[in-house]
Amino acid sequence: MNKKSVLVVDDEPDIQEILGTYLERIENVEVTRALSGEDAVAIYKKRTESGDPPAMVVMDLNLSGSNADQDIVDAHRRGEDSTMDGVRTAGAILDIDEDAVIWGYTAWSDTEWGDRLRDVGAEKVVDRVVPFKTFAEMIASRLRD
């Protein structure tokens, strides 16, 4: 059986590592990682062009590289910086593949920013208070559908 790829887009290496560990425990799943929106779009495009698009994308919203400086995060959320946030990244991926399955996994899920991710086409936006293991089980269930 071919493995299904899950593209995890998060600018925090620790989150990548923890979530990736749980996702890799799912039978027939491989994890691809992107630390920025720009990298995620490039990876998704390359995989799609080669006929092997990711089965799912897990998207954080804050891809600014900063969690400590609220001014940086706010500018990122408003699109006033040079990096793609999760909303812009999801939109670019959906421009490549309108059938892309995107789930947000973010501390910003119950905010206007989370609403914008839903509006751009994310199938689901899950609050990061949901434990990694539980979230991975949710993904496993969705991949079996």
PyMOL commands that set and color helices and strands:
alter all, ss='L'
color gray80, all
select helices_A, chain A and resi 13-23+37-49+70-77+86-96+112-120+132-144
alter helices_A, ss='H'
color red, helices_A
select strands_A, chain A and resi 4-9+29-34+56-59+102-106+124-127
alter strands_A, ss='S'
color yellow, strands_A
deselect
rebuild
show_as cartoon
